[in-house]
Every structure is written in C-alpha cells, then in structure tokens.
Amino acid sequence: MFESGAFVGQHITPLDDPQLQPNGVDLTAAAIYEQTDAGQIGCDGKTIGERREIEPDDSVFQLDPGAYVVQYGETVHIPDGHIGFIYPRSSLMRNSCMLHTAVWDAGYEGKGEGLLEIHHEIEIEQGARIAQLVLAEADHEGTYNGSYQGEHVDAG
C-alpha cells in the first residue's frame, strides 16, 4: 500500500508546502549534469563516467535534446518497512521529457539522482518541481548501505 503525502513529507528535508501532494512529495531540480566520459558496470564494481555540470543562466537550465543526470534538491530518507519510487511530474511528459530512476531501498538517505531524457528543447528553473516521490510498504531483510548512501548530503 502506498503511503500518504503527509507521511512521505516526514522523510524529506527541506520541504515547502507546495511540494506536499496527496500521495507523495514533489522533488526539485538542484543541479543538472551531462555525462562526458564512459562509465563501467562490472560484476565486481562500477565506475560512474565523468560529468559536466550544466550551468544555469539566471537560475534557468537551457536544455537541448539529449540525456542528462538531474540531482534532486531534497535529502530523502526511506524509512524501514518501505520502498521508494520516483515518478516524473506530468508537466515533464507534456513537454516531451521523461525521468527515469531506480528503486530506492529502505535505509537509503541522500540527495539522489535521476536520468532526465529531453526530446525537445526545454527550460527548467533551478528549484522547479520535476518529480514525485512515493513510498510503499515493503518487507525487507536489512537496509541499504551501498556506495550511494549519503550522496550529496554535504552538497548545497
């Protein structure tokens, strides 16, 4: 069962009232990157390819068609007994954009990232709401303690 937006909001900082939705919480675009170098995923590890940060023009990202990595502005904590899913806000899809993410396991804490797929030029203001986090009840053994634990928490 999915939790209410009020419940989800208890696990997100910072949080402004407009971000609170009936069934989740909106996440904002803090930074956007373009991958510039090959990554590697192997059986014994991974390497994330080098990235170039897209600099906003007067707090607005001017994005051409392509693939980008977006960093969310909020620190998310996925509580025990839950799993997190992130979906794009419909405004992204209505503007020929898509957001892809992975499962967010119980115990994860950080300012996560998603794959932002742009099919037509778009302007995205820094701090704009682009995604919605929902939490569902889930059985699990143990909690997340992988290499992305605490990512970007010290970043602004």
ROLUM-218909 format. One record per residue (C-alpha): residue number from 0; residue in three letters; x, y, z. Coordinates in steps of 0.05 Angstrom, whole numbers, plus 5000, padded with zeros to 4 digits. Each point is the difference from the previous one (the first is absolute). Example, Ala and Ser with C-alpha at 12.3 -4.5 7.8 and 13.67 -1.06 7.14 Angstrom:
<recs>
<rec><resi>0</resi><resn>ALA</resn><c1>5246</c1><c2>4910</c2><c3>5156</c3></rec>
<rec><resi>1</resi><resn>SER</resn><c1>5027</c1><c2>5069</c2><c3>4987</c3></rec>
</recs>
This chain:
<recs>
<rec><resi>0</resi><resn>MET</resn><c1>5000</c1><c2>5000</c2><c3>5000</c3></rec>
<rec><resi>1</resi><resn>PHE</resn><c1>5025</c1><c2>5070</c2><c3>4983</c3></rec>
<rec><resi>2</resi><resn>GLU</resn><c1>5007</c1><c2>5050</c2><c3>5057</c3></rec>
<rec><resi>3</resi><resn>SER</resn><c1>4968</c1><c2>5069</c2><c3>5002</c3></rec>
<rec><resi>4</resi><resn>GLY</resn><c1>5038</c1><c2>5062</c2><c3>4979</c3></rec>
<rec><resi>5</resi><resn>ALA</resn><c1>4999</c1><c2>5023</c2><c3>5072</c3></rec>
<rec><resi>6</resi><resn>PHE</resn><c1>5038</c1><c2>4936</c2><c3>5020</c3></rec>
<rec><resi>7</resi><resn>VAL</resn><c1>5050</c1><c2>5008</c2><c3>4944</c3></rec>
<rec><resi>8</resi><resn>GLY</resn><c1>5011</c1><c2>5072</c2><c3>5020</c3></rec>
<rec><resi>9</resi><resn>GLN</resn><c1>5025</c1><c2>4977</c2><c3>5068</c3></rec>
<rec><resi>10</resi><resn>HIS</resn><c1>5060</c1><c2>4969</c2><c3>4965</c3></rec>
<rec><resi>11</resi><resn>ILE</resn><c1>5022</c1><c2>5059</c2><c3>4955</c3></rec>
<rec><resi>12</resi><resn>THR</resn><c1>5040</c1><c2>5063</c2><c3>5016</c3></rec>
<rec><resi>13</resi><resn>PRO</resn><c1>4993</c1><c2>5055</c2><c3>4984</c3></rec>
<rec><resi>14</resi><resn>LEU</resn><c1>4926</c1><c2>5000</c2><c3>4984</c3></rec>
<rec><resi>15</resi><resn>ASP</resn><c1>4954</c1><c2>5057</c2><c3>4978</c3></rec>
<rec><resi>16</resi><resn>ASP</resn><c1>4924</c1><c2>4994</c2><c3>5002</c3></rec>
<rec><resi>17</resi><resn>PRO</resn><c1>4991</c1><c2>5002</c2><c3>4924</c3></rec>
<rec><resi>18</resi><resn>GLN</resn><c1>5043</c1><c2>4936</c2><c3>4995</c3></rec>
<rec><resi>19</resi><resn>LEU</resn><c1>4951</c1><c2>4960</c2><c3>5043</c3></rec>
<rec><resi>20</resi><resn>GLN</resn><c1>4952</c1><c2>4961</c2><c3>4956</c3></rec>
<rec><resi>21</resi><resn>PRO</resn><c1>4943</c1><c2>4952</c2><c3>5019</c3></rec>
<rec><resi>22</resi><resn>ASN</resn><c1>5042</c1><c2>4938</c2><c3>4986</c3></rec>
<rec><resi>23</resi><resn>GLY</resn><c1>5072</c1><c2>5024</c2><c3>5001</c3></rec>
<rec><resi>24</resi><resn>VAL</resn><c1>5048</c1><c2>5058</c2><c3>5002</c3></rec>
<rec><resi>25</resi><resn>ASP</resn><c1>5028</c1><c2>5039</c2><c3>4941</c3></rec>
<rec><resi>26</resi><resn>LEU</resn><c1>5075</c1><c2>5002</c2><c3>4992</c3></rec>
<rec><resi>27</resi><resn>THR</resn><c1>5036</c1><c2>5059</c2><c3>4968</c3></rec>
<rec><resi>28</resi><resn>ALA</resn><c1>5057</c1><c2>5007</c2><c3>4950</c3></rec>
<rec><resi>29</resi><resn>ALA</resn><c1>5062</c1><c2>5023</c2><c3>5037</c3></rec>
<rec><resi>30</resi><resn>ALA</resn><c1>5054</c1><c2>4985</c2><c3>4948</c3></rec>
<rec><resi>31</resi><resn>ILE</resn><c1>5003</c1><c2>4970</c2><c3>4931</c3></rec>
<rec><resi>32</resi><resn>TYR</resn><c1>5060</c1><c2>4964</c2><c3>4970</c3></rec>
<rec><resi>33</resi><resn>GLU</resn><c1>5019</c1><c2>4973</c2><c3>4931</c3></rec>
<rec><resi>34</resi><resn>GLN</resn><c1>5042</c1><c2>4937</c2><c3>5000</c3></rec>
<rec><resi>35</resi><resn>THR</resn><c1>5065</c1><c2>5012</c2><c3>4960</c3></rec>
<rec><resi>36</resi><resn>ASP</resn><c1>5038</c1><c2>4935</c2><c3>5009</c3></rec>
<rec><resi>37</resi><resn>ALA</resn><c1>4984</c1><c2>4926</c2><c3>4999</c3></rec>
<rec><resi>38</resi><resn>GLY</resn><c1>4980</c1><c2>4965</c2><c3>5063</c3></rec>
<rec><resi>39</resi><resn>GLN</resn><c1>5008</c1><c2>4926</c2><c3>5017</c3></rec>
<rec><resi>40</resi><resn>ILE</resn><c1>4956</c1><c2>4949</c2><c3>5034</c3></rec>
<rec><resi>41</resi><resn>GLY</resn><c1>5033</c1><c2>4934</c2><c3>5015</c3></rec>
<rec><resi>42</resi><resn>CYS</resn><c1>4988</c1><c2>4940</c2><c3>5045</c3></rec>
<rec><resi>43</resi><resn>ASP</resn><c1>5046</c1><c2>5026</c2><c3>5053</c3></rec>
<rec><resi>44</resi><resn>GLY</resn><c1>4986</c1><c2>5074</c2><c3>4998</c3></rec>
<rec><resi>45</resi><resn>LYS</resn><c1>4982</c1><c2>5062</c2><c3>4961</c3></rec>
<rec><resi>46</resi><resn>THR</resn><c1>5029</c1><c2>5065</c2><c3>4976</c3></rec>
<rec><resi>47</resi><resn>ILE</resn><c1>4956</c1><c2>5061</c2><c3>4987</c3></rec>
<rec><resi>48</resi><resn>GLY</resn><c1>5023</c1><c2>5038</c2><c3>4939</c3></rec>
<rec><resi>49</resi><resn>GLU</resn><c1>5025</c1><c2>5071</c2><c3>5006</c3></rec>
<rec><resi>50</resi><resn>ARG</resn><c1>4947</c1><c2>5054</c2><c3>4998</c3></rec>
<rec><resi>51</resi><resn>ARG</resn><c1>4996</c1><c2>5073</c2><c3>4981</c3></rec>
<rec><resi>52</resi><resn>GLU</resn><c1>4953</c1><c2>5043</c2><c3>5042</c3></rec>
<rec><resi>53</resi><resn>ILE</resn><c1>4951</c1><c2>5040</c2><c3>4959</c3></rec>
<rec><resi>54</resi><resn>GLU</resn><c1>5004</c1><c2>5072</c2><c3>5024</c3></rec>
<rec><resi>55</resi><resn>PRO</resn><c1>4932</c1><c2>5034</c2><c3>5006</c3></rec>
<rec><resi>56</resi><resn>ASP</resn><c1>4990</c1><c2>5068</c2><c3>4967</c3></rec>
<rec><resi>57</resi><resn>ASP</resn><c1>4967</c1><c2>5044</c2><c3>5053</c3></rec>
<rec><resi>58</resi><resn>SER</resn><c1>4978</c1><c2>4936</c2><c3>5037</c3></rec>
<rec><resi>59</resi><resn>VAL</resn><c1>4971</c1><c2>4969</c2><c3>4936</c3></rec>
<rec><resi>60</resi><resn>PHE</resn><c1>5029</c1><c2>4937</c2><c3>4968</c3></rec>
<rec><resi>61</resi><resn>GLN</resn><c1>4996</c1><c2>5005</c2><c3>4923</c3></rec>
<rec><resi>62</resi><resn>LEU</resn><c1>4998</c1><c2>4928</c2><c3>4977</c3></rec>
<rec><resi>63</resi><resn>ASP</resn><c1>5006</c1><c2>4972</c2><c3>4930</c3></rec>
<rec><resi>64</resi><resn>PRO</resn><c1>4975</c1><c2>4931</c2><c3>4981</c3></rec>
<rec><resi>65</resi><resn>GLY</resn><c1>5043</c1><c2>4946</c2><c3>5033</c3></rec>
<rec><resi>66</resi><resn>ALA</resn><c1>5011</c1><c2>4962</c2><c3>5064</c3></rec>
<rec><resi>67</resi><resn>TYR</resn><c1>5018</c1><c2>5035</c2><c3>5065</c3></rec>
<rec><resi>68</resi><resn>VAL</resn><c1>5008</c1><c2>4982</c2><c3>5073</c3></rec>
<rec><resi>69</resi><resn>VAL</resn><c1>4959</c1><c2>5042</c2><c3>5048</c3></rec>
<rec><resi>70</resi><resn>GLN</resn><c1>5017</c1><c2>5006</c2><c3>5074</c3></rec>
<rec><resi>71</resi><resn>TYR</resn><c1>4940</c1><c2>5012</c2><c3>5045</c3></rec>
<rec><resi>72</resi><resn>GLY</resn><c1>5002</c1><c2>5057</c2><c3>5050</c3></rec>
<rec><resi>73</resi><resn>GLU</resn><c1>4971</c1><c2>4962</c2><c3>5059</c3></rec>
<rec><resi>74</resi><resn>THR</resn><c1>5031</c1><c2>4950</c2><c3>5047</c3></rec>
<rec><resi>75</resi><resn>VAL</resn><c1>4957</c1><c2>4938</c2><c3>5000</c3></rec>
<rec><resi>76</resi><resn>HIS</resn><c1>4999</c1><c2>4946</c2><c3>5053</c3></rec>
<rec><resi>77</resi><resn>ILE</resn><c1>4964</c1><c2>4935</c2><c3>4982</c3></rec>
<rec><resi>78</resi><resn>PRO</resn><c1>4973</c1><c2>4973</c2><c3>5067</c3></rec>
<rec><resi>79</resi><resn>ASP</resn><c1>5002</c1><c2>4928</c2><c3>5023</c3></rec>
<rec><resi>80</resi><resn>GLY</resn><c1>4942</c1><c2>4959</c2><c3>4973</c3></rec>
<rec><resi>81</resi><resn>HIS</resn><c1>4996</c1><c2>5042</c2><c3>4936</c3></rec>
<rec><resi>82</resi><resn>ILE</resn><c1>5025</c1><c2>5006</c2><c3>4929</c3></rec>
<rec><resi>83</resi><resn>GLY</resn><c1>5004</c1><c2>5065</c2><c3>4960</c3></rec>
<rec><resi>84</resi><resn>PHE</resn><c1>4980</c1><c2>5013</c2><c3>4928</c3></rec>
<rec><resi>85</resi><resn>ILE</resn><c1>5009</c1><c2>5064</c2><c3>4962</c3></rec>
<rec><resi>86</resi><resn>TYR</resn><c1>4956</c1><c2>5020</c2><c3>4943</c3></rec>
<rec><resi>87</resi><resn>PRO</resn><c1>5004</c1><c2>5060</c2><c3>4953</c3></rec>
<rec><resi>88</resi><resn>ARG</resn><c1>4951</c1><c2>5057</c2><c3>5010</c3></rec>
<rec><resi>89</resi><resn>SER</resn><c1>4951</c1><c2>5001</c2><c3>4942</c3></rec>
<rec><resi>90</resi><resn>SER</resn><c1>5026</c1><c2>5069</c2><c3>4978</c3></rec>
<rec><resi>91</resi><resn>LEU</resn><c1>5066</c1><c2>4966</c2><c3>4979</c3></rec>
<rec><resi>92</resi><resn>MET</resn><c1>4964</c1><c2>4949</c2><c3>4957</c3></rec>
<rec><resi>93</resi><resn>ARG</resn><c1>4955</c1><c2>5053</c2><c3>4970</c3></rec>
<rec><resi>94</resi><resn>ASN</resn><c1>5064</c1><c2>5036</c2><c3>4978</c3></rec>
<rec><resi>95</resi><resn>SER</resn><c1>5031</c1><c2>4938</c2><c3>4966</c3></rec>
<rec><resi>96</resi><resn>CYS</resn><c1>5044</c1><c2>4982</c2><c3>5059</c3></rec>
<rec><resi>97</resi><resn>MET</resn><c1>5006</c1><c2>4938</c2><c3>5043</c3></rec>
<rec><resi>98</resi><resn>LEU</resn><c1>5032</c1><c2>4984</c2><c3>5067</c3></rec>
<rec><resi>99</resi><resn>HIS</resn><c1>5027</c1><c2>4930</c2><c3>5015</c3></rec>
<rec><resi>100</resi><resn>THR</resn><c1>5022</c1><c2>4975</c2><c3>5068</c3></rec>
<rec><resi>101</resi><resn>ALA</resn><c1>5016</c1><c2>4936</c2><c3>5037</c3></rec>
<rec><resi>102</resi><resn>VAL</resn><c1>4968</c1><c2>4971</c2><c3>5062</c3></rec>
<rec><resi>103</resi><resn>TRP</resn><c1>5017</c1><c2>5037</c2><c3>5064</c3></rec>
<rec><resi>104</resi><resn>ASP</resn><c1>5011</c1><c2>4948</c2><c3>5054</c3></rec>
<rec><resi>105</resi><resn>ALA</resn><c1>4982</c1><c2>5004</c2><c3>5074</c3></rec>
<rec><resi>106</resi><resn>GLY</resn><c1>5056</c1><c2>5035</c2><c3>5038</c3></rec>
<rec><resi>107</resi><resn>TYR</resn><c1>5024</c1><c2>5043</c2><c3>4941</c3></rec>
<rec><resi>108</resi><resn>GLU</resn><c1>5015</c1><c2>5072</c2><c3>5019</c3></rec>
<rec><resi>109</resi><resn>GLY</resn><c1>5025</c1><c2>5053</c2><c3>4952</c3></rec>
<rec><resi>110</resi><resn>LYS</resn><c1>4986</c1><c2>5050</c2><c3>4945</c3></rec>
<rec><resi>111</resi><resn>GLY</resn><c1>4990</c1><c2>4950</c2><c3>4944</c3></rec>
<rec><resi>112</resi><resn>GLU</resn><c1>5004</c1><c2>5005</c2><c3>4925</c3></rec>
<rec><resi>113</resi><resn>GLY</resn><c1>4958</c1><c2>4982</c2><c3>4940</c3></rec>
<rec><resi>114</resi><resn>LEU</resn><c1>5009</c1><c2>4994</c2><c3>4925</c3></rec>
<rec><resi>115</resi><resn>LEU</resn><c1>4967</c1><c2>5059</c2><c3>4966</c3></rec>
<rec><resi>116</resi><resn>GLU</resn><c1>4983</c1><c2>4985</c2><c3>4928</c3></rec>
<rec><resi>117</resi><resn>ILE</resn><c1>4986</c1><c2>5062</c2><c3>4957</c3></rec>
<rec><resi>118</resi><resn>HIS</resn><c1>4966</c1><c2>4992</c2><c3>4932</c3></rec>
<rec><resi>119</resi><resn>HIS</resn><c1>4988</c1><c2>5073</c2><c3>4985</c3></rec>
<rec><resi>120</resi><resn>GLU</resn><c1>5035</c1><c2>5063</c2><c3>5025</c3></rec>
<rec><resi>121</resi><resn>ILE</resn><c1>4977</c1><c2>5021</c2><c3>5069</c3></rec>
<rec><resi>122</resi><resn>GLU</resn><c1>5015</c1><c2>5050</c2><c3>5054</c3></rec>
<rec><resi>123</resi><resn>ILE</resn><c1>4999</c1><c2>4973</c2><c3>5072</c3></rec>
<rec><resi>124</resi><resn>GLU</resn><c1>5008</c1><c2>5049</c2><c3>5056</c3></rec>
<rec><resi>125</resi><resn>GLN</resn><c1>5047</c1><c2>4980</c2><c3>5056</c3></rec>
<rec><resi>126</resi><resn>GLY</resn><c1>4956</c1><c2>4979</c2><c3>5058</c3></rec>
<rec><resi>127</resi><resn>ALA</resn><c1>4940</c1><c2>4983</c2><c3>4956</c3></rec>
<rec><resi>128</resi><resn>ARG</resn><c1>4959</c1><c2>4939</c2><c3>5020</c3></rec>
<rec><resi>129</resi><resn>ILE</resn><c1>5014</c1><c2>4945</c2><c3>4949</c3></rec>
<rec><resi>130</resi><resn>ALA</resn><c1>4988</c1><c2>4934</c2><c3>5035</c3></rec>
<rec><resi>131</resi><resn>GLN</resn><c1>4956</c1><c2>4968</c2><c3>5053</c3></rec>
<rec><resi>132</resi><resn>LEU</resn><c1>5025</c1><c2>4951</c2><c3>5052</c3></rec>
<rec><resi>133</resi><resn>VAL</resn><c1>4950</c1><c2>4948</c2><c3>5026</c3></rec>
<rec><resi>134</resi><resn>LEU</resn><c1>5012</c1><c2>4949</c2><c3>5054</c3></rec>
<rec><resi>135</resi><resn>ALA</resn><c1>4969</c1><c2>4931</c2><c3>5004</c3></rec>
<rec><resi>136</resi><resn>GLU</resn><c1>5000</c1><c2>4950</c2><c3>5056</c3></rec>
<rec><resi>137</resi><resn>ALA</resn><c1>5050</c1><c2>4944</c2><c3>4986</c3></rec>
<rec><resi>138</resi><resn>ASP</resn><c1>5029</c1><c2>4940</c2><c3>5036</c3></rec>
<rec><resi>139</resi><resn>HIS</resn><c1>5076</c1><c2>4999</c2><c3>5000</c3></rec>
<rec><resi>140</resi><resn>GLU</resn><c1>5060</c1><c2>4968</c2><c3>5033</c3></rec>
<rec><resi>141</resi><resn>GLY</resn><c1>5051</c1><c2>5051</c2><c3>5019</c3></rec>
<rec><resi>142</resi><resn>THR</resn><c1>5005</c1><c2>5072</c2><c3>4975</c3></rec>
<rec><resi>143</resi><resn>TYR</resn><c1>5038</c1><c2>5036</c2><c3>4945</c3></rec>
<rec><resi>144</resi><resn>ASN</resn><c1>5074</c1><c2>5012</c2><c3>5015</c3></rec>
<rec><resi>145</resi><resn>GLY</resn><c1>5028</c1><c2>5005</c2><c3>4930</c3></rec>
<rec><resi>146</resi><resn>SER</resn><c1>5048</c1><c2>5049</c2><c3>4968</c3></rec>
<rec><resi>147</resi><resn>TYR</resn><c1>4947</c1><c2>5053</c2><c3>4989</c3></rec>
<rec><resi>148</resi><resn>GLN</resn><c1>4981</c1><c2>5005</c2><c3>5073</c3></rec>
<rec><resi>149</resi><resn>GLY</resn><c1>5004</c1><c2>5073</c2><c3>5022</c3></rec>
<rec><resi>150</resi><resn>GLU</resn><c1>5012</c1><c2>5025</c2><c3>4928</c3></rec>
<rec><resi>151</resi><resn>HIS</resn><c1>5001</c1><c2>5075</c2><c3>4992</c3></rec>
<rec><resi>152</resi><resn>VAL</resn><c1>4979</c1><c2>5011</c2><c3>5072</c3></rec>
<rec><resi>153</resi><resn>ASP</resn><c1>5057</c1><c2>5048</c2><c3>5013</c3></rec>
<rec><resi>154</resi><resn>ALA</resn><c1>4988</c1><c2>5034</c2><c3>4932</c3></rec>
<rec><resi>155</resi><resn>GLY</resn><c1>4958</c1><c2>5063</c2><c3>4998</c3></rec>
</recs>
